[in-house]
Each structure stands twice: as C-alpha cells, then as structure tokens.
Amino acid sequence: MSKKRAFSLLSGGLDSILATRLIMDQGIEVVGLHFITPFFGYQHKGREAEQVEKWHCLYGISARILDVSEEFIQILRHPRYGFGKNFNPCIDCKIFLFSQAKKIMEAEGGEFLISGEVLGQRPMSQRRDALRIVERDSGTEGILLRPLCAKNLKPTRPELMGLVDREKLLALSGRSRKPQLELAAEMGIQNFPTPAGGCYLTDPVLAKRFQRYFATQAEISKHDLLLLMVGRHFRLPAGARLVVSRREGENEKLLNLRQEGDLILKLQGIPGPLGLVRGEIGEKDLYLAAAIIARYSKARALPQVEVVYGADLGNLRSCLIVKPAQDEEIDPWRS
C-alpha cells in the first residue's frame, strides 16, 4: 500500500512548521511548498538548496521553493477582497497561494493540503468567514486541513476518510503564541523564526511607496519592486528614479539590483553613498542626482564635489562637479 501524501504551505514560521510536523507524525509523507515573491521569502532566491537543507536538518521537513513573483504582481493590481491596513491583499494572497498549491497537489498525486493558520490569529485573513472564502475561491474546500485549529472547524475530507486522526489535531484560536511555543518544546523544535515581520506589504513606509508605484506604472517587474525596498528614493523631474543608499551594506544591494541601462553614481575620493538611476535621464537631472548624492555624504558642507558615474562601479569615468543639494531643494523629488 502506497504511503499517504500531502502538501503543506510552508511559510517557514513556527505555525506552518508545527502544522506540517503534526501531520508527518501521523505517518503521512508531507512536502512543504514555500512560495516566494519580492515581498516575502525572496531572501532565499539563489540559495534554495541551502534553505531546503536547513529545513530538513532543523525540522525534518522536505520542502521546495517556488518563485511566483510575476503572477503575484497581477494580484496586487486589483485584489478582489481589497487591502489590509497597508498594501497587503491578505485574503487574495492566500487564495492565490492555495490555488497554486492545489495545482501541484493534483499534478503529483497528493491527497490534501495543510496550512498553519490559526482561527482568529489575524484580523483580516484568519476570521472564520475569511477562512471559508479562501477555501471556496481557491477550490480547496474539503481538502484544506488546518491542523492547529482543526477541532474548531468542520472535519475535512482526509479526517472523514480516516487518512488523518482528528483526535490528534488541535483546537487553537486567538492571538496567543503560548500554546505553539509549548508544542514546539514538546516536539523538540528549536531555532524557529520569530513571528514579527514576514511580508513587506505590511510595512507602512514601503506600502506607501509600492502603492504610488503601482498607481503610476503600466508595467512592473520584480526587479523594480526589489529596488523599491532599498535606500532613499527620488523621482527626478523628467521621470527617472534615483535611489541613494543609506548605509554601507546597501551599496552592495544597489549594485546587485543594477539592470541594463541603469547608471551608478558615487563621489570621487570621498566616502559616501552610491546612487542608482533607472530610466531616461537628461543632463539637468543628472546634475540634480549628483547633488542629492553629495547631500547624503560627508562632503555635504563643501562648496563643491566631484561625482563620477557610469554603467558599473568598475567603469565610472564620466565626471560632474556639483554643489551638494540643500534639503529644501531635495524635498519636492522625494518618492
């Protein structure tokens, strides 16, 4: 007789780890699906094998990482159920991810899905009515099992069919983390992430930046969105975007995010930030960009500075002489 198989939506947080392990401990093979976009999980991009091995070593969970960025960008255009407090379309996000998981489950012979959701834990997406909406619209009614709060919900198909022992599932609800922490200790699960953070769409500052960008851009790529999360942003008069690093660590991030056609700017011979310009830029805007970068350097009080620029850091040959900008000159261009 073949072993029963399920797929878990593995966010990497404690709840999803516990939910996955609860079903694994019933002798069921579980594959964790970790979906990533620029807004969540993208730190694993390019390091998928390393992270998958980490989950296996720490928690005994087999997983795979799937980039769904391009599809998710379309969700943000017109979410059916709207946004939360910031730019977070939580219900539409869950519907999308569960739909993706269902496709994989059906293609690979799985019997049900697992989620780490807890009834009442989150005000927008984990109300009882929201849980039902997600099941209905994702086509996962009856096959989506939430092990941490299953006893507060109607039995699912795997429970009714005897694939899963309902008595070994839990009845958690509300926002307290104490029961999860106690269960983790019982299972010997350590080194799990804290619940804070997770999705950049819930960050008030970044959410406003994303919202403005979506309102003004007809075409958006994941490379654009990743750039929006770094540094100080300015919309130059002719429309190009200038990003100025805030600290040394962001210099490397800007360089890694550079795309063909971008310009890199830096002060000549003086420690300071890097600037990246994306979009068509004329001479006047180029001088403004150089002056803004100088403002955020140690040379801000000098009468003039030299700024070099080019397509990459190893080829900054063109030179501008500018006076560091004053705050009142910069303010109209902040983005």
C-alpha positions as CSV (number, residue, x, y, z in Angstrom):
1,M,0.0,0.0,0.0
2,S,1.5,3.4,-1.0
3,K,2.2,5.9,1.6
4,K,-0.3,8.8,2.0
5,R,0.9,12.1,0.7
6,A,0.1,15.7,1.5
7,F,1.4,19.2,0.6
8,S,2.0,21.9,3.2
9,L,2.1,25.6,2.6
10,L,5.3,26.2,4.5
11,S,5.9,29.9,5.2
12,G,8.8,29.0,7.4
13,G,7.2,30.4,10.5
14,L,6.5,28.3,13.6
15,D,2.8,27.7,12.9
16,S,3.5,26.2,9.5
17,I,6.3,24.1,10.9
18,L,4.1,22.8,13.7
19,A,1.2,22.1,11.3
20,T,3.5,20.2,9.0
21,R,5.1,18.1,11.7
22,L,1.7,17.2,13.3
23,I,0.7,15.5,10.1
24,M,4.1,14.0,9.5
25,D,3.9,12.5,13.0
26,Q,0.8,10.6,11.8
27,G,2.9,8.7,9.3
28,I,1.9,10.8,6.3
29,E,4.5,12.0,3.7
30,V,4.4,15.8,3.6
31,V,6.1,18.0,1.0
32,G,6.4,21.7,2.1
33,L,5.8,24.3,-0.6
34,H,7.5,27.6,0.2
35,F,6.3,30.3,-2.2
36,I,8.4,33.4,-2.7
37,T,7.9,36.9,-4.2
38,P,9.8,40.1,-3.7
39,F,7.5,40.8,-0.7
40,F,8.1,37.6,1.2
41,G,10.7,34.8,1.2
42,Y,12.9,36.4,-1.5
43,Q,16.0,36.2,0.7
44,H,16.1,32.5,-0.3
45,K,16.3,33.3,-4.1
46,G,19.6,31.8,-5.4
47,R,20.1,29.9,-2.1
48,E,17.2,27.5,-2.5
49,A,19.2,24.3,-1.9
50,E,20.8,25.7,1.2
51,Q,17.5,26.7,2.7
52,V,15.8,23.4,1.8
53,E,18.7,21.5,3.5
54,K,18.3,23.8,6.6
55,W,14.6,23.0,7.0
56,H,15.4,19.3,6.6
57,C,18.1,19.4,9.2
58,L,16.3,21.5,11.7
59,Y,12.8,20.2,11.4
60,G,12.9,17.0,9.4
61,I,10.7,18.6,6.7
62,S,11.2,18.0,3.0
63,A,10.4,21.2,1.0
64,R,10.8,23.0,-2.2
65,I,10.9,26.8,-3.0
66,L,8.8,28.3,-5.8
67,D,9.1,31.8,-7.2
68,V,5.6,33.1,-8.1
69,S,6.6,36.8,-8.4
70,E,5.2,37.6,-11.8
71,E,1.8,36.0,-11.1
72,F,1.6,37.7,-7.7
73,I,2.2,41.2,-9.2
74,Q,-1.0,40.8,-11.1
75,I,-2.9,40.1,-7.8
76,L,-1.7,43.4,-6.5
77,R,-3.3,45.3,-9.4
78,H,-6.9,44.6,-8.4
79,P,-7.4,42.4,-5.4
80,R,-11.0,41.2,-5.2
81,Y,-11.1,41.5,-1.4
82,G,-9.1,44.7,-1.1
83,F,-6.1,45.6,1.1
84,G,-5.5,45.4,4.8
85,K,-4.1,48.2,6.8
86,N,-1.3,48.9,4.3
87,F,-0.8,47.4,0.8
88,N,-1.4,43.8,1.9
89,P,-4.1,41.9,0.0
90,C,-4.1,39.0,2.5
91,I,-7.2,37.2,1.5
92,D,-6.4,37.3,-2.2
93,C,-2.8,36.3,-1.4
94,K,-4.0,33.2,0.4
95,I,-6.5,32.3,-2.4
96,F,-3.7,32.6,-4.9
97,L,-1.1,30.5,-3.0
98,F,-3.6,27.8,-2.1
99,S,-4.7,27.6,-5.7
100,Q,-1.1,27.2,-6.7
101,A,-0.6,24.5,-4.1
102,K,-3.7,22.7,-5.3
103,K,-2.4,22.5,-8.8
104,I,0.8,20.9,-7.6
105,M,-1.0,18.5,-5.3
106,E,-3.3,17.3,-8.2
107,A,-0.4,17.0,-10.6
108,E,1.7,15.0,-8.2
109,G,-0.9,12.7,-6.6
110,G,-1.3,14.4,-3.3
111,E,-4.5,13.8,-1.2
112,F,-4.8,17.0,0.7
113,L,-3.2,20.4,1.7
114,I,-2.0,21.6,5.0
115,S,-1.9,25.2,6.4
116,G,-0.6,26.6,9.6
117,E,-3.4,29.1,10.0
118,V,-5.0,29.6,13.5
119,L,-8.6,30.7,13.8
120,G,-8.7,34.3,15.0
121,Q,-5.0,34.9,14.9
122,R,-5.0,37.6,12.2
123,P,-7.8,40.1,11.9
124,M,-8.1,40.1,8.1
125,S,-7.3,36.7,6.8
126,Q,-8.0,34.3,9.7
127,R,-11.5,35.2,10.7
128,R,-13.9,32.2,10.3
129,D,-15.7,33.8,7.3
130,A,-12.3,34.6,5.7
131,L,-11.1,31.0,6.1
132,R,-14.3,29.8,4.3
133,I,-13.8,32.4,1.5
134,V,-10.3,31.3,0.9
135,E,-11.3,27.6,0.7
136,R,-14.2,28.4,-1.7
137,D,-12.3,30.7,-4.1
138,S,-9.2,28.6,-4.2
139,G,-11.2,25.4,-4.8
140,T,-9.8,23.7,-1.7
141,E,-13.0,23.1,0.2
142,G,-12.7,19.7,2.0
143,I,-9.1,19.2,1.2
144,L,-7.5,22.0,3.1
145,L,-6.6,20.9,6.6
146,R,-5.6,23.3,9.3
147,P,-4.1,21.1,12.0
148,L,-3.6,23.7,14.7
149,C,-7.2,24.7,14.8
150,A,-9.0,21.8,13.1
151,K,-11.2,20.9,16.1
152,N,-12.7,24.4,15.8
153,L,-13.7,23.8,12.2
154,K,-15.8,21.2,10.3
155,P,-14.0,17.9,9.6
156,T,-12.2,17.9,6.3
157,R,-12.2,15.0,3.7
158,P,-8.9,13.5,5.0
159,E,-10.3,13.4,8.5
160,L,-13.7,11.9,7.4
161,M,-11.9,9.3,5.3
162,G,-9.6,8.3,8.1
163,L,-6.4,9.4,6.5
164,V,-5.8,11.7,9.4
165,D,-6.7,11.1,13.1
166,R,-8.8,14.1,14.1
167,E,-8.2,13.4,17.8
168,K,-4.5,14.2,17.3
169,L,-5.2,17.6,15.9
170,L,-5.6,20.8,17.9
171,A,-8.2,23.4,18.7
172,L,-6.1,26.6,19.0
173,S,-7.6,30.0,18.5
174,G,-6.8,33.7,19.1
175,R,-3.5,35.5,19.1
176,S,-1.7,33.9,22.0
177,R,1.6,32.2,21.0
178,K,2.0,30.3,24.2
179,P,0.4,27.0,23.0
180,Q,2.6,27.0,19.9
181,L,5.7,27.6,22.0
182,E,4.7,24.8,24.3
183,L,4.1,22.4,21.4
184,A,7.4,23.3,19.9
185,A,9.2,22.5,23.1
186,E,7.3,19.1,23.3
187,M,8.4,18.3,19.7
188,G,12.0,19.4,20.3
189,I,11.6,22.1,17.6
190,Q,14.2,24.9,18.2
191,N,15.7,27.8,16.1
192,F,12.5,28.8,14.5
193,P,11.9,32.4,13.3
194,T,10.1,35.0,15.4
195,P,6.6,35.9,14.2
196,A,7.4,39.6,13.6
197,G,7.8,40.8,10.0
198,G,7.5,38.4,7.1
199,C,5.7,40.5,4.4
200,Y,7.0,43.8,3.2
201,L,3.5,44.8,2.0
202,T,2.5,45.3,5.7
203,D,5.4,47.8,6.3
204,P,3.7,51.3,6.4
205,V,6.6,53.1,4.7
206,L,7.2,50.6,2.0
207,A,3.5,50.1,1.4
208,K,3.0,53.7,0.5
209,R,5.9,53.5,-1.9
210,F,4.5,50.4,-3.5
211,Q,1.1,51.9,-3.8
212,R,2.4,55.0,-5.5
213,Y,4.4,52.9,-7.9
214,F,1.5,50.6,-8.9
215,A,-0.7,53.7,-9.4
216,T,1.8,55.2,-11.9
217,Q,3.4,52.3,-13.7
218,A,1.7,50.3,-16.5
219,E,4.4,47.6,-16.4
220,I,6.1,46.4,-13.3
221,S,8.8,43.7,-12.9
222,K,10.1,42.0,-9.8
223,H,13.4,43.8,-10.3
224,D,11.6,47.2,-10.0
225,L,9.9,46.0,-6.7
226,L,13.2,44.8,-5.2
227,L,14.7,48.2,-5.9
228,L,11.9,49.9,-4.1
229,M,12.9,48.2,-0.9
230,V,16.4,49.7,-0.8
231,G,17.6,53.2,0.1
232,R,16.1,56.6,-0.3
233,H,14.0,57.2,-3.4
234,F,13.6,60.3,-5.5
235,R,11.6,60.8,-8.7
236,L,13.6,63.2,-10.9
237,P,11.8,65.9,-12.9
238,A,11.9,64.0,-16.2
239,G,10.6,60.8,-14.6
240,A,13.7,58.7,-13.9
241,R,14.1,57.2,-10.4
242,L,17.1,57.9,-8.2
243,V,17.9,55.5,-5.3
244,V,20.6,56.6,-2.8
245,S,22.0,54.0,-0.4
246,R,21.5,54.8,3.3
247,R,24.4,52.7,4.7
248,E,27.4,50.8,3.5
249,G,25.5,47.5,3.4
250,E,23.1,49.0,0.9
251,N,25.8,49.8,-1.6
252,E,26.2,46.2,-2.4
253,K,22.5,45.7,-2.6
254,L,22.2,48.5,-5.2
255,L,25.0,47.0,-7.3
256,N,23.3,43.6,-7.2
257,L,20.0,45.1,-8.3
258,R,21.5,47.1,-11.2
259,Q,19.8,46.3,-14.6
260,E,21.0,47.1,-18.1
261,G,20.5,50.8,-18.8
262,D,20.9,51.9,-15.1
263,L,23.6,54.4,-14.1
264,I,25.8,54.2,-11.0
265,L,27.0,57.4,-9.3
266,K,29.4,58.0,-6.5
267,L,31.6,60.7,-5.0
268,Q,35.2,60.8,-6.2
269,G,37.7,60.3,-3.4
270,I,35.2,60.8,-0.6
271,P,33.4,58.1,1.4
272,G,29.7,58.2,0.9
273,P,26.6,56.6,-0.6
274,L,26.1,55.1,-4.0
275,G,23.3,56.3,-6.3
276,L,21.5,54.3,-8.9
277,V,19.4,55.9,-11.6
278,R,16.8,53.9,-13.6
279,G,15.1,55.5,-16.5
280,E,15.8,58.1,-19.2
281,I,17.8,61.0,-17.7
282,G,19.0,64.2,-19.3
283,E,21.9,66.4,-18.3
284,K,19.9,68.6,-15.9
285,D,18.5,65.7,-14.0
286,L,21.9,64.0,-13.9
287,Y,23.4,67.1,-12.1
288,L,20.4,67.1,-9.7
289,A,21.0,63.4,-8.9
290,A,24.7,64.0,-8.3
291,A,23.9,66.9,-5.9
292,I,21.4,64.8,-4.0
293,I,24.0,62.0,-3.5
294,A,26.5,64.6,-2.3
295,R,24.0,65.9,0.2
296,Y,24.0,62.4,1.9
297,S,27.8,62.2,2.1
298,K,30.4,63.6,4.5
299,A,31.1,66.3,1.9
300,R,27.6,67.9,2.3
301,A,29.2,71.1,3.7
302,L,31.8,71.6,1.0
303,P,31.2,74.2,-1.7
304,Q,31.6,71.7,-4.5
305,V,32.4,68.0,-5.0
306,E,33.2,65.7,-7.9
307,V,30.8,62.9,-8.7
308,V,31.7,60.1,-11.2
309,Y,29.1,57.9,-13.0
310,G,28.9,55.1,-15.5
311,A,27.2,51.8,-16.2
312,D,29.0,49.9,-13.4
313,L,31.2,50.5,-10.5
314,G,34.4,49.5,-12.3
315,N,33.7,51.9,-15.2
316,L,32.9,55.3,-13.6
317,R,34.7,57.6,-15.9
318,S,32.4,60.5,-16.6
319,C,32.6,63.3,-14.1
320,L,30.3,66.1,-12.7
321,I,31.2,69.0,-10.5
322,V,28.3,69.9,-8.3
323,K,27.4,71.7,-5.1
324,P,25.7,69.4,-2.5
325,A,22.0,70.0,-2.5
326,Q,20.1,71.5,0.4
327,D,17.1,69.8,1.9
328,E,14.6,72.3,0.5
329,E,15.9,71.5,-3.0
330,I,15.5,67.8,-2.5
331,D,12.1,67.6,-0.8
332,P,9.9,68.1,-3.9
333,W,11.6,65.0,-5.5
334,R,11.2,62.5,-2.7
335,S,9.3,59.4,-3.6
